[in-house]
Amino acid sequence: MTAANEPFIPIIDEIQTAIALPKCQQCGCMQGTLRKADDFLLTTNPETDDLKRVVKQSLSQMQPVKYECLGCDYCYAGVIENNLGAMYPGFAALGELSCEFKVRDDEAWFPVAGEYFVVDKAGTVAVTTLSSLELAGELARKQPAGLSVAGKTETENIGVDKLVKNVISSSTIRFLVVAGAESQGHQTGATLLALAQNGIDPSGRVIGAPGKKPILRNVTGAEVQAFRQQVQVVDMVGCENLAEIAAKVEELGRQPAAVCTCSSCSPQTIQPLIQLASLPAGQTKVIVTEPPVDFVKLDKTGYFVVIPLPGSKLIQVEYYLYDNSLVRMYEGATARALYLKLVEDGCVSELNHAAYLGKELAKAELSLQIGFKYVQDGA
């Protein structure tokens, strides 16, 4: 290896270590990172020749993608992207898509579907409980004065995208308490704190965030700036003590803030809105450390999040690319109408993935008819 290539040794080591792992050989994140690096390095100087060679060799060892992300505590793809992004600012922006979440026009208060509990639309304090799955509901049932809404945020990209979109849609929320257990690997709490402190760079990456891929693809720079101006982010990361969080909410709620008094913003009964179907829910926290051997082979074209909408009696399907960019959203009253449209639009090509999607859509439809809580199975 030449002296000119020495700065790339840490990146090369990360790539070679990762590609020796079967899980990385079948990971959509790793494949996307390598392809992105391969495209970008074509335009760089000869000093990157050794890195180019390793990237191309590693791409040749990739297997058909089985999953988008396993949520590993240590993400090789994320480290590789971060290191290349630090050396080449233009790398992070390569291949970005400009797509936004659809703003809903139904009866839901927040415009983007998610699992959250509305307590008082006139309240000034929102709380995210990060990966503490039950804490948001417990806090909502306690109803501390000043609490507007409570929910969880488990990922440092799509999860933060949705939180920003929803918070800035409220004219009353002035504080965001970030509490609960940190999402390991994703570092979502730290990402939110960094977002409040530093904002995002031109590529959408949260400046100073330690997560694997803290890149916001579904919000604009103006929306991020509005979020930073509107809310004060309060750091309680790691705290799962219900009494302490409730006390902080009440303390913040006593601080003066403009409150809308129109009839549409009157206090509401606790109301769990829309479940983000891809996240585990219920009374028991299940932690899976390894993927099952019969993982469904996901389509290389993307993946889906299925969300029942109890208020409108519709099923929503979010269609994502493997870089977590939202391509489009579908809504339908029946599983049949949705899967026929998804197949027609070319969103599904693998037969086993089609079977998985049909099963999930049928479950979602049944949950609307009977009223049980839908939880999407992992692929």
Secondary structure, DSSP 8 states (H G I E B T S, - for coil): --GGGGGGHHHHHHHHHHHTSHHHHTBHHHHHHHHHHHHHHTTS-GGGHHHHHHHHHHHHH-----BS----SS-HHHHHHHHHHHH-TTTTTTT----------SS-SSSS---EEES-TT-SEEEE-TT-TTHHHHHHHH--TTEEEEE----TTHHHHHHHHHHHT-SS--EEEEEE---TTT-HHHHHHHHHHH-B-TTSBBTT--SS--B--SS-HHHHHHHHHH-EEEEEET---HHHHHHHHHHHHTS------SGGGS----EE----TTS--SSS-----S--TT-----TT-EEEEEEETTTTEEEEEEE-TTS-EEEEEEESSHHHHHHHHHHTT----HHHHHHHHHHHHHHHHHHHH---------
